[in-house]
Amino acid sequence: MKILIIGATGTIGKHITAALQKDHDDPILTGTSISTMNGAINGFVKGAAIELENGVRINAVGPDIVEESTAYFSYFPGHVPVTMSRVTHAYIKSALGGQTGQIYKVL
């Protein structure tokens, strides 16, 4: 499992986006550790958002299985793959929007 933290500094201020691998509210078979980690990240994002100072914002993006990830489709039975374009837009919204403490689910 990989967790990616992206930090960006620009005219909009400082921002952190945590990348989740799967929504913890809809776990998959054999995905207990991923669901646990994502639940912890969601809690951290919401908690940190009210403690960060100096305009620093934090959000998370949690896409469902992405269309290009065909090798993993068998792990996600019944899930409708999302486009990479939708995932990209969620990251843009997270980084360039004014919100903080948000979990952007891409389903």
C-alpha positions as CSV (number, residue, x, y, z in Angstrom):
1,M,0.0,0.0,0.0
2,K,1.3,3.5,-0.9
3,I,0.2,6.7,0.6
4,L,1.2,9.8,-1.2
5,I,1.3,13.2,0.4
6,I,1.4,16.2,-2.0
7,G,2.3,19.6,-0.8
8,A,2.0,22.7,-2.8
9,T,2.9,26.3,-2.1
10,G,1.8,29.2,-4.3
11,T,-0.3,32.3,-4.5
12,I,-3.2,30.4,-3.0
13,G,-1.2,29.6,0.1
14,K,0.0,26.3,1.5
15,H,-1.9,23.1,0.9
16,I,-1.5,19.3,1.6
17,T,-3.5,16.6,-0.1
18,A,-3.5,13.1,1.2
19,A,-4.1,10.5,-1.5
20,L,-6.2,7.5,-0.4
21,Q,-6.3,4.2,-2.3
22,K,-9.9,3.4,-1.6
23,D,-12.9,4.7,0.3
24,H,-12.8,3.2,3.8
25,D,-16.6,3.3,4.0
26,D,-16.8,0.6,1.2
27,P,-14.1,-1.9,2.0
28,I,-13.1,-4.7,-0.3
29,L,-12.4,-8.4,0.5
30,T,-8.8,-8.7,1.9
31,G,-8.6,-4.9,2.2
32,T,-8.8,-4.5,6.0
33,S,-5.4,-2.9,6.3
34,I,-6.2,-0.4,3.5
35,S,-9.6,0.5,5.0
36,T,-8.0,0.9,8.4
37,M,-5.2,3.2,7.1
38,N,-7.7,5.2,5.0
39,G,-10.0,5.7,8.0
40,A,-7.0,7.0,10.0
41,I,-6.0,9.4,7.2
42,N,-9.6,10.7,7.0
43,G,-9.6,11.3,10.7
44,F,-6.2,13.0,10.6
45,V,-7.3,15.3,7.7
46,K,-10.4,16.4,9.6
47,G,-8.6,16.9,12.9
48,A,-5.5,18.6,11.4
49,A,-7.7,21.0,9.4
50,I,-8.9,22.7,12.6
51,E,-5.4,22.9,14.0
52,L,-3.3,24.0,11.1
53,E,-2.3,27.7,11.2
54,N,-1.2,30.4,8.8
55,G,-3.7,29.5,6.1
56,V,-2.4,25.9,5.6
57,R,-5.2,23.7,4.2
58,I,-5.4,19.9,4.2
59,N,-7.8,17.6,2.2
60,A,-7.8,14.0,0.9
61,V,-8.8,12.5,-2.4
62,G,-10.2,8.9,-2.4
63,P,-11.0,7.5,-5.8
64,D,-12.6,4.2,-6.5
65,I,-10.9,1.9,-9.0
66,V,-9.5,3.8,-12.0
67,E,-10.4,2.7,-15.5
68,E,-6.7,2.3,-16.4
69,S,-6.1,-0.1,-13.5
70,T,-7.5,-3.2,-15.3
71,A,-5.2,-5.6,-13.5
72,Y,-7.0,-4.8,-10.2
73,F,-10.6,-5.0,-11.4
74,S,-11.0,-8.5,-9.9
75,Y,-10.4,-7.0,-6.4
76,F,-13.3,-4.6,-6.9
77,P,-16.4,-6.7,-8.0
78,G,-19.4,-4.6,-8.6
79,H,-17.5,-1.3,-8.6
80,V,-17.8,1.0,-11.6
81,P,-14.3,2.3,-12.6
82,V,-13.8,6.1,-12.6
83,T,-11.9,8.0,-15.2
84,M,-8.5,9.5,-14.5
85,S,-10.0,12.8,-15.6
86,R,-12.4,12.8,-12.7
87,V,-9.6,11.9,-10.3
88,T,-7.5,14.7,-11.7
89,H,-10.4,17.2,-11.2
90,A,-10.7,16.1,-7.6
91,Y,-7.0,16.9,-7.0
92,I,-7.3,20.2,-8.7
93,K,-10.3,21.1,-6.5
94,S,-8.4,20.0,-3.4
95,A,-5.3,22.0,-4.3
96,L,-6.9,25.1,-5.8
97,G,-10.2,25.4,-3.9
98,G,-10.6,27.1,-0.6
99,Q,-11.8,24.2,1.4
100,T,-10.0,22.4,4.1
101,G,-10.7,19.2,6.0
102,Q,-12.5,17.7,3.1
103,I,-12.5,14.1,1.8
104,Y,-13.2,14.2,-1.9
105,K,-14.6,10.8,-2.9
106,V,-14.4,10.0,-6.6
107,L,-17.0,7.3,-7.2
